Each structure stands twice: as C-alpha cells, then as structure tokens.
Amino acid sequence: QLPDNYNLYEFDNPVPIIRLSVGNNHMAFTSRKKLYVISHQDMKINLIPGYNNVMAVSCGGNMTAFTDQKILYIIDHNGDNIPKLIDKDVHTISCGETHIAYISNKQNALYTFGFGDNEMSNDGGGLGRGDLKGLQNPQLVLKKDGSPYKAINIACGTRTTFFLTSDALFSTGNNDYGQLGRIPDHIYPINIPGPINKRFKDIADISAGSFVTGVLVRNHIIEE
C-alpha cells in the first residue's frame, strides 16, 4: 500500500532526466540541460530559469549545488532560493548535509566550505583542513606540506568528505561509526588503508551517507 503523501510525476511530453539528487526536504534533476527542483512544501516541479547548460547537480540538507557552463552555483532553500555564483571552471561537485566539496578544472584542485562560520561548527573535520572551523567561502584542501591535492572524484557524506587522487582514496570528517574506513585522526585527510588502498586505481565510484560509505571497485575483486 502506498503512503498518502506518495507522488507520481508524469510529464505531458516525456523528457529525459539525466541526473537526479535528493536532499532533506527537496530533490533536483536535470533535463535537456535545464535544472528543476521539487520542494516538499508544494511538491511541484519548478524550473530554475536562466540556466540552459546544467551539467551537474548535487543536493545537501537544504541546498542545491549545480554547474552551468562550468560555473558553480548554490541555491539556499532556507533563504531566497536565488542561485549564488560560487566559482568558475568547476567540473565535479558533491554536497554533504551542510558542506560542499568540488573539483576545479584548474589542476584538479579540491575545494571545500560550509558547516557555518563558528569555531566548532565543522563537526568532525569534514572540510579536511585539520581543524573544526566552518568556512563561508571555498578554500583549497592542502597536504601537510602545503601543496594542493589533485582530485579525480569526490563524495560527501553527512559530515564526511572522500576524494580520490592518482595515489589513493582519502577520507576526512566524522568517524563515530567507522564510516571513514580507517581510524582517526579524522580532521585531516588520510588515505584509506587495507584492500581498498591496494585497488584504488580500480575505484569506479564512491557514495557516502551518514553512517555508511560505499566504494565501487571494478570487477568487485579485492585483494587481501
């Protein structure tokens, strides 16, 4: 039996939905390079006007991040719902509950920001900066020697960030349930050891939730 609040959306003229992402109280999808958002408040499909080349979308708790013409925008659904320009020349994005990670086309540099702006709001160190301070503006994630990481893929969990480089898979953030795949310290990126580390070049995808993280490895063979 379906719940009372079940909604089936049917278009008069079927359209190809290319990408779909779900947040706490909304979802967003792309079709024909346009962005649409469905809010739990009215459950209507709303076109975000003015953006005609949307290539990526990711939903956080109450926000939607998307790229149009390689430009990164964020919509705050607790605010004015107007897209805010964040950065240019971006190719990969991922949202956590209240933070965002993205990869720039410039040397594949990794940036993070979010978790509010007070000294202890970065719960668990999900920004990968070695502290618990939130950031209102994007900043580079740096190695301990001061050089930037060059990321290939990223995935944000509720309070975690995972990113793949040409050398290893790294994790940072809240580790209360072992979701980082390693032991602390958790406030600074560390490569994940064990079988995944042996097969990091075969990693096809990463997905992170609140308490669980999944890593898809090609051929699903893990060498012990």
NUNUTOR-785045 format. One record per residue (C-alpha): residue number from 0; residue in three letters; y, z, x. Coordinates in pm, whole numbers, plus 50000, padded with zeros to 5 digits. Each point is the difference from the previous one (the first is absolute). Example, Ala and Ser with C-alpha at 12.3 -4.5 7.8 and 13.67 -1.06 7.14 Angstrom:
// NUNUTOR-785045
0 / ALA / 49550 / 50780 / 51230;
1 / SER / 50344 / 49934 / 50137;
//
This chain:
// NUNUTOR-785045
0 / GLN / 50000 / 50000 / 50000;
1 / LEU / 50343 / 49905 / 50131;
2 / PRO / 50278 / 50260 / 50023;
3 / ASP / 50297 / 49982 / 49762;
4 / ASN / 50236 / 49905 / 50283;
5 / TYR / 49786 / 49707 / 50116;
6 / ASN / 50205 / 49681 / 50039;
7 / LEU / 49872 / 49647 / 50046;
8 / TYR / 50265 / 49757 / 50119;
9 / GLU / 49957 / 49636 / 49906;
10 / PHE / 50247 / 49727 / 50085;
11 / ASP / 50079 / 49720 / 49759;
12 / ASN / 49945 / 49762 / 50289;
13 / PRO / 49754 / 50139 / 50256;
14 / VAL / 50161 / 50061 / 50338;
15 / PRO / 49832 / 50064 / 50335;
16 / ILE / 50044 / 50360 / 50114;
17 / ILE / 49982 / 49998 / 50378;
18 / ARG / 50067 / 50362 / 50097;
19 / LEU / 49977 / 50327 / 49806;
20 / SER / 50098 / 50353 / 50100;
21 / VAL / 50004 / 50327 / 49803;
22 / GLY / 50217 / 50309 / 50043;
23 / ASN / 50004 / 50333 / 49817;
24 / ASN / 50177 / 49880 / 49687;
25 / HIS / 50032 / 49625 / 50041;
26 / MET / 49840 / 49688 / 50135;
27 / ALA / 50134 / 49680 / 50151;
28 / PHE / 49857 / 49654 / 50045;
29 / THR / 50103 / 49661 / 50131;
30 / SER / 49958 / 49667 / 49822;
31 / ARG / 50137 / 49666 / 50117;
32 / LYS / 50187 / 50191 / 50271;
33 / LYS / 50187 / 50213 / 49745;
34 / LEU / 49977 / 50379 / 49962;
35 / TYR / 49914 / 50180 / 49677;
36 / VAL / 49992 / 50376 / 49932;
37 / ILE / 49833 / 50192 / 49717;
38 / SER / 50128 / 50354 / 49941;
39 / HIS / 49806 / 50268 / 49814;
40 / GLN / 50319 / 50072 / 49803;
41 / ASP / 50000 / 49678 / 49799;
42 / MET / 49679 / 49825 / 50121;
43 / LYS / 50183 / 49668 / 49999;
44 / ILE / 49981 / 49728 / 50263;
45 / ASN / 50342 / 49981 / 50165;
46 / LEU / 50102 / 49717 / 50232;
47 / ILE / 50210 / 50109 / 50301;
48 / PRO / 50257 / 49717 / 49994;
49 / GLY / 50144 / 49823 / 50300;
50 / TYR / 49694 / 50004 / 50225;
51 / ASN / 49806 / 49676 / 50014;
52 / ASN / 49789 / 50020 / 50315;
53 / VAL / 49827 / 50338 / 49978;
54 / MET / 49709 / 50012 / 50243;
55 / ALA / 49899 / 50367 / 50013;
56 / VAL / 50023 / 50304 / 49771;
57 / SER / 49897 / 50364 / 50035;
58 / CYS / 50057 / 50290 / 49759;
59 / GLY / 50054 / 50362 / 50099;
60 / GLY / 50031 / 50303 / 49776;
61 / ASN / 50315 / 49885 / 49819;
62 / MET / 50110 / 49707 / 50211;
63 / THR / 49916 / 49637 / 50057;
64 / ALA / 50039 / 49824 / 50335;
65 / PHE / 49988 / 49622 / 50023;
66 / THR / 50095 / 49716 / 50230;
67 / ASP / 50191 / 49692 / 49893;
68 / GLN / 50074 / 49735 / 50263;
69 / LYS / 49863 / 50254 / 50252;
70 / ILE / 50272 / 50248 / 49897;
71 / LEU / 49880 / 50348 / 49904;
72 / TYR / 50137 / 50158 / 49683;
73 / ILE / 49926 / 50331 / 49829;
74 / ILE / 50041 / 50087 / 49633;
75 / ASP / 50046 / 50369 / 49919;
76 / HIS / 49860 / 50044 / 49649;
77 / ASN / 50151 / 50349 / 49983;
78 / GLY / 50340 / 49849 / 50074;
79 / ASP / 50185 / 49689 / 49892;
80 / ASN / 49700 / 49764 / 50027;
81 / ILE / 50210 / 49761 / 50209;
82 / PRO / 49828 / 49852 / 50307;
83 / LYS / 50149 / 50133 / 50325;
84 / LEU / 49983 / 49791 / 50316;
85 / ILE / 49823 / 50190 / 50279;
86 / ASP / 49927 / 49755 / 50281;
87 / LYS / 49965 / 49632 / 50081;
88 / ASP / 49714 / 49803 / 50151;
89 / VAL / 49717 / 50222 / 49868;
90 / HIS / 49643 / 49879 / 49948;
91 / THR / 49784 / 50302 / 49897;
92 / ILE / 50086 / 50304 / 49787;
93 / SER / 49821 / 50308 / 49864;
94 / CYS / 50120 / 50292 / 49788;
95 / GLY / 49875 / 50357 / 49988;
96 / GLU / 50102 / 50255 / 49742;
97 / THR / 50356 / 50031 / 50135;
98 / HIS / 49998 / 49808 / 50329;
99 / ILE / 49978 / 49641 / 50116;
100 / ALA / 49864 / 49825 / 50307;
101 / TYR / 50062 / 49638 / 50088;
102 / ILE / 49945 / 49753 / 50281;
103 / SER / 50286 / 49786 / 50123;
104 / ASN / 49953 / 49642 / 50110;
105 / LYS / 50192 / 50098 / 50311;
106 / GLN / 49720 / 50084 / 50245;
107 / ASN / 49792 / 50147 / 49714;
108 / ALA / 50195 / 50325 / 50032;
109 / LEU / 49902 / 50283 / 49762;
110 / TYR / 50263 / 50186 / 49798;
111 / THR / 49970 / 50301 / 49768;
112 / PHE / 50235 / 50204 / 49782;
113 / GLY / 50002 / 50224 / 49694;
114 / PHE / 49893 / 50352 / 49900;
115 / GLY / 50358 / 50100 / 49916;
116 / ASP / 50253 / 50110 / 50257;
117 / ASN / 49941 / 50368 / 50075;
118 / GLU / 49841 / 50152 / 50307;
119 / MET / 49659 / 50073 / 49848;
120 / SER / 49963 / 49729 / 49737;
121 / ASN / 49775 / 49772 / 50209;
122 / ASP / 49688 / 50176 / 49878;
123 / GLY / 49732 / 49965 / 50264;
124 / GLY / 50183 / 49765 / 50234;
125 / GLY / 49932 / 49678 / 49810;
126 / LEU / 50293 / 49823 / 50165;
127 / GLY / 49825 / 50021 / 50336;
128 / ARG / 50298 / 50135 / 50190;
129 / GLY / 49850 / 50326 / 50123;
130 / ASP / 50204 / 50220 / 49767;
131 / LEU / 50027 / 50096 / 49632;
132 / LYS / 50347 / 49861 / 49933;
133 / GLY / 50048 / 49739 / 49730;
134 / LEU / 50208 / 49687 / 50059;
135 / GLN / 50231 / 49819 / 49761;
136 / ASN / 50015 / 49691 / 50221;
137 / PRO / 49723 / 49809 / 50179;
138 / GLN / 49926 / 50088 / 50361;
139 / LEU / 49759 / 49857 / 50254;
140 / VAL / 49671 / 50180 / 50051;
141 / LEU / 49977 / 50052 / 50375;
142 / LYS / 49725 / 50086 / 50241;
143 / LYS / 50038 / 50315 / 50208;
144 / ASP / 50123 / 49782 / 50288;
145 / GLY / 50284 / 49874 / 49781;
146 / SER / 49868 / 49647 / 49946;
147 / PRO / 49951 / 49866 / 49644;
148 / TYR / 49662 / 49946 / 49840;
149 / LYS / 49914 / 49640 / 49917;
150 / ALA / 49820 / 50020 / 49666;
151 / ILE / 49769 / 49745 / 49839;
152 / ASN / 49936 / 50175 / 49668;
153 / ILE / 50109 / 50320 / 49824;
154 / ALA / 49899 / 50221 / 49709;
155 / CYS / 50176 / 50306 / 49862;
156 / GLY / 49825 / 50278 / 49814;
157 / THR / 50177 / 50269 / 49802;
158 / ARG / 50117 / 50180 / 50316;
159 / THR / 49833 / 49791 / 50269;
160 / THR / 50056 / 49679 / 50194;
161 / PHE / 49734 / 49784 / 50164;
162 / PHE / 50072 / 49703 / 50220;
163 / LEU / 49790 / 49756 / 50197;
164 / THR / 50105 / 49865 / 50339;
165 / SER / 49827 / 49771 / 50246;
166 / ASP / 49866 / 50314 / 50171;
167 / ALA / 49885 / 50239 / 49725;
168 / LEU / 50041 / 50137 / 49647;
169 / PHE / 50252 / 50286 / 49989;
170 / SER / 50063 / 50269 / 49738;
171 / THR / 50270 / 50259 / 49942;
172 / GLY / 50093 / 50242 / 49721;
173 / ASN / 49845 / 50264 / 49778;
174 / ASN / 49640 / 50076 / 50100;
175 / ASP / 49903 / 50282 / 49764;
176 / TYR / 49687 / 49814 / 49886;
177 / GLY / 49920 / 49815 / 50322;
178 / GLN / 50146 / 49678 / 49861;
179 / LEU / 50140 / 49902 / 50341;
180 / GLY / 49648 / 49946 / 50133;
181 / ARG / 50067 / 50233 / 50291;
182 / ILE / 50114 / 50352 / 50080;
183 / PRO / 50370 / 50097 / 50045;
184 / ASP / 50258 / 49991 / 50139;
185 / HIS / 50092 / 49807 / 49691;
186 / ILE / 50378 / 49958 / 50040;
187 / TYR / 49967 / 49729 / 50264;
188 / PRO / 49794 / 49677 / 49991;
189 / ILE / 49661 / 50029 / 50171;
190 / ASN / 49727 / 49739 / 50008;
191 / ILE / 49699 / 50077 / 49781;
192 / PRO / 49692 / 50067 / 50215;
193 / GLY / 49631 / 49936 / 49934;
194 / PRO / 49836 / 49693 / 49843;
195 / ILE / 50326 / 49861 / 49861;
196 / ASN / 50155 / 50003 / 50345;
197 / LYS / 49706 / 49797 / 50132;
198 / ARG / 50049 / 49734 / 49730;
199 / PHE / 50379 / 50002 / 49957;
200 / LYS / 50021 / 49627 / 50077;
201 / ASP / 49781 / 49936 / 49694;
202 / ILE / 50219 / 50197 / 49758;
203 / ALA / 50089 / 49775 / 49706;
204 / ASP / 50191 / 50241 / 49777;
205 / ILE / 50114 / 50362 / 49960;
206 / SER / 50065 / 50193 / 49680;
207 / ALA / 50122 / 50359 / 49979;
208 / GLY / 50022 / 50242 / 49707;
209 / SER / 50089 / 50369 / 49973;
210 / PHE / 49679 / 50148 / 50140;
211 / VAL / 49787 / 49698 / 50100;
212 / THR / 50048 / 49703 / 50232;
213 / GLY / 49791 / 49682 / 50004;
214 / VAL / 49970 / 49753 / 50287;
215 / LEU / 49836 / 49664 / 49939;
216 / VAL / 49814 / 49871 / 50305;
217 / ARG / 49873 / 49643 / 50017;
218 / ASN / 49620 / 49972 / 49972;
219 / HIS / 50001 / 50374 / 49903;
220 / ILE / 49815 / 50087 / 50320;
221 / ILE / 50112 / 50312 / 50182;
222 / GLU / 49861 / 50062 / 50345;
223 / GLU / 49931 / 50364 / 50070;
//
